[in-house]
Amino acid sequence: MSSNQLIHALYDDDDVLLSAVKSIRDKNHHIEEVYTPFPVHGLDKVLGLDETRISIMAFIYGCIGFLVSILMMNYIMIEDWPQNIGGKPSFSYLENMPAFVPIMFEMTVFFAAHLMVITFYLRSKLWPFKEAENPNPLTTDDKFLIKIELQDNEEELNKLLKETGAIDVTTIEKNEDNE
């Protein structure tokens, strides 16, 4: 059963927030979202979020960069415009590979870093000129907010949130802006 109301609980300490999230989840309330001004270590585990696969993507992007660097250097330095630099012959890629190691490393890091940033923005749906979605401007300063959908349990939930250290508990109507 879905409700048209949300509860916003505001906290002023990250440790209090972590214990509050544990208590709220122990009482089987569904937390819609948590807004924080900085990353809170351990919050993802307490919320029960799945582990990220971003490290796998970083490895794949690094491999792509490594492969591009090999193909690029082979084409530029061996096939297209071979040059004798410092007495090193340019008959094959393997003979010159030690000189290409810094380029391979830099291209691997370049591809991994840049493609990871693009992946993060696409996955997070952060487009240029996108309006902020935080429901309370204090969450960009020094406060933490937990958003919970009401399920005919307002009194019980308000009491629980106050017990967990919330400095402000507000009930609001759900609309398109705060879904």
N, C-alpha and C positions, 0 to 999 in steps of 0.2 A: 504494500500500500504506500503510495507516494503522497507527500504533503506539499503544500504551497509555501511552507515556512522553513526558514533556516535559522540556526543559532550561530552567532559569532561570539566566541570566547576569546578575550584578549589577555595575554600574559606578558610579563615584563622580564622574564628570566628563562634562558634556554634549558637549564636543568629542571626547573619547575614544569616547563612545557613537555619535556620528555617523560617525566613521571605522570603528568596529566594525560598524555596520549596513552600510556600504558593502562592507567586506570579506566579511561573511557573505553578502550578496546576490551579490557577485562569484563566490563559490564555489557558487552555486545552492542555497543552503539557504533554506527557506521560513520567514520570521519570522511567527509567529502574531500577536503583539502586542508593543508596547513601552509600558511604564509609566514616566511621568516625574512629578516633583513640580511641574514648571512647564512651560509650552509651550517646546519646543526649536525654534528657528528653522531651517527647512530639513529637518526630520525627515520631513515628509510627502513631499517630493520624493525624498529618499534611499530611503524605503520604497517608492516607486513608486505612491503613492496618487493617485487621480484628483483633479482640481481640484474644489473645492466649488461648488455652485450656489446658495449661500446669498445671494450678492449679488443674484442675479436675483430671489430671493424678497423681499429687502429692498426692491427697486424696486417690485415688484408690491404689497407691503403699503403702501408709501408712496403709490402711486397710489390704492389703496382708501381710505386715510385722507383724501387730497385730495378724492376724490369724495364721501365721507361728509360732509366739512366743507362743501362747496358745497351739497349737498342739505339738510343740517341748517340752515345759515344762511338759505338761501332759504325754507325752511318756517317757521322761527322768526321771522325778522325781516321777511319780506316778506308771506307768506301768512297765517300764524296770528295774529300779534300785531304789526302794523306800528306803529312808533313814530317820531316826529320827534325825533331826537337831535341836538342841536347845529345845528339848522336843515337837516339833511340829509333830503330827502324819501325816503320808502320806497315809491316807485312800482315800481321794478324792481331786480333784483339787480345788474345791470351798473352802475347809477348809484352803488351803495353798495360796489362791490367793493374799491376802495382801502382802505376802513375794515376790510374783512374779511381782508386779506392776513395779518395776524399770526395770526388764528384758523386760516386755511388752512395756514400753516407749522406751527403747533403740532400740529394734528391729523395732518398728514402724518408728523411725527416721532413722535408718540405711537403711531400705528398701526404704523409700521415697527418701532419699538423693542419694543413689547409683543408683537406677533405674531412677531417674530424670536426672542424669548426662549422663547415657547411652542413654536415650530418647533424650536428647538435642543433643548429638553428632550424633545419627542416623538421627534425623530430620534435622539437619544442614548439613548433609553429610560431616562431619569432620572425615575422616578416618586417621589412622596412616600413616605418611609419605606423606600426601596430600600436593601438592604444593599450595602456597598462590594464591588467585584469585584477589587480589587487583591490579588495573591497574596502580597505582601510589604509589611508596614507601613512599611518604610524608604522605599518609593516615595512616601510622603506627606511625607517629611522632606527628605532630600538625596541619595537614591540613585536609580539608573535601572535598570530591569529589562527584559531581552529574553526573550521566551518563544518557544521553538522546539520544534516537534514532531520527535521522533526518527524516523529512517527507516533503521534498521540502520547508523548511522554515528556511534555515540556517541564512540568514541575520537578519530576525526578531528575531530568537532565540539568536543569538550572541548579538544583541542590548539589549534584555531583560536580559540576563545573566550579561552583564556589568553593567546595571542599578541596578541589585540586589546586586552588590558588589563582583562579581567574580574577583579574582586576576589574573586568567589565564583561557582562554577558548581555547580548542584545539579540532580540528576536526580530527578524525582518521577513518581509514577503519575498518569495522567490520570483524573479522575472528573468528576461533574456540577458540582462546585463550581468547578473551574478550567478548564472548557472555554471 
